[in-house]
Amino acid sequence: MIHVTEAAGQEISRLTQEKSAGEEGGLRLYVQGGGCAGMSYGMEIIETPTKKDRVIDVVGVRVFVDPKSWMFLNGVTVDFKESLMGRGFVFENPNASGACGCGTSFSVEEPAQQASSTE
């Protein structure tokens, strides 16, 4: 499940309307390699999801997540903050084992590899 706060939902709705994404459109949320902690969050407003996307309707907006990113994003909370230092989306990810200071990249622990025997 992806959790979206009311503030994030309002900003996603504003961006979706600004980009004229239409009724089928919404926010694509994904994970990619990179960033100072190893993995980084990505977001874009799109008009239609792909066939493999998970489509989540939450607080009046649609969020799309591809299967690969879902492994890292299931359970994440997306918030939107405004302060004197700036404004932007903030992620609280229970799957992350570490994060960078800027909050846009994270790391996960790799599951222990099982030893295989060839006896």
C-alpha positions in Angstrom: 0.0 0.0 0.0 1.2 3.5 -0.8 0.1 6.2 1.7 -0.4 9.8 0.5 -1.0 12.6 3.0 -3.6 15.2 2.4 -0.9 17.8 1.6 0.8 15.5 -0.9 -2.6 14.6 -2.5 -3.4 18.3 -3.0 0.0 18.9 -4.7 -0.4 15.8 -6.9 -3.8 17.0 -7.9 -2.5 20.5 -8.7 0.3 19.0 -10.8 -2.0 16.6 -12.6 -4.3 19.4 -13.6 -1.4 21.7 -14.5 0.0 19.0 -16.8 -3.4 18.2 -18.3 -3.0 14.5 -17.5 -6.7 13.8 -17.9 -9.0 11.5 -16.0 -6.7 8.5 -16.5 -3.6 10.4 -15.5 -1.8 10.6 -12.2 1.6 10.4 -10.5 4.2 7.7 -11.5 6.3 6.9 -8.5 9.4 4.8 -9.0 12.8 3.9 -7.7 16.1 4.0 -9.7 19.7 3.4 -9.0 21.7 6.4 -8.0 21.8 9.1 -5.4 24.3 9.3 -2.5 22.7 6.4 -0.6 22.4 4.0 -3.6 18.8 4.3 -4.7 16.7 7.4 -5.4 13.0 8.2 -5.8 11.6 9.4 -9.0 8.2 11.0 -9.8 6.5 12.2 -13.0 3.0 13.1 -14.0 1.7 10.8 -16.8 -1.5 10.5 -18.8 -1.9 6.7 -18.6 -0.4 3.8 -16.6 1.2 0.8 -18.3 -0.5 -2.6 -18.2 1.9 -3.9 -15.5 1.5 -0.8 -13.2 -0.2 -1.1 -9.8 -2.8 1.7 -9.8 -3.6 3.1 -6.4 -6.5 5.6 -5.9 -5.8 7.5 -2.7 -7.1 10.8 -1.4 -8.6 11.6 -4.7 -5.5 11.1 -6.8 -4.0 8.2 -8.7 -0.5 6.8 -8.1 1.1 4.3 -10.5 4.0 2.0 -9.5 5.8 -0.5 -11.7 6.4 -4.0 -10.3 10.1 -3.6 -9.8 9.7 -0.3 -7.8 6.8 -1.8 -5.8 9.3 -4.1 -3.9 10.9 -0.9 -2.5 7.8 1.3 -2.2 5.2 -0.9 -0.6 4.3 0.8 2.6 5.9 4.2 1.8 4.2 7.4 2.9 4.4 10.4 0.5 4.1 13.8 2.1 4.5 17.3 0.8 6.2 19.9 3.0 6.7 23.7 2.7 9.1 25.7 4.8 11.5 28.6 4.6 14.1 26.3 3.2 11.9 25.2 0.2 9.0 22.9 -0.7 8.9 19.4 -2.0 7.8 15.8 -1.6 9.1 13.8 1.4 9.2 10.1 1.7 8.9 7.9 4.8 10.0 4.4 3.7 9.8 1.5 6.1 11.8 -0.6 3.6 14.9 1.7 3.8 17.8 0.8 6.0 19.5 4.1 5.5 18.9 7.5 3.9 20.9 10.5 2.8 20.6 13.9 4.5 18.6 15.4 1.6 15.9 12.7 1.8 15.8 11.9 -1.9 17.9 8.7 -1.8 18.0 5.7 0.4 19.6 2.3 0.8 18.2 -1.2 1.5 19.8 -4.2 3.0 20.3 -7.1 0.6 18.8 -10.3 1.9 21.4 -12.8 3.1 22.4 -15.1 0.3 21.8 -18.7 1.1 24.8 -21.0 0.8 24.2 -23.8 -1.8 25.9 -27.1 -1.5 26.7 -29.3 -4.5 26.9 -32.6 -2.5 
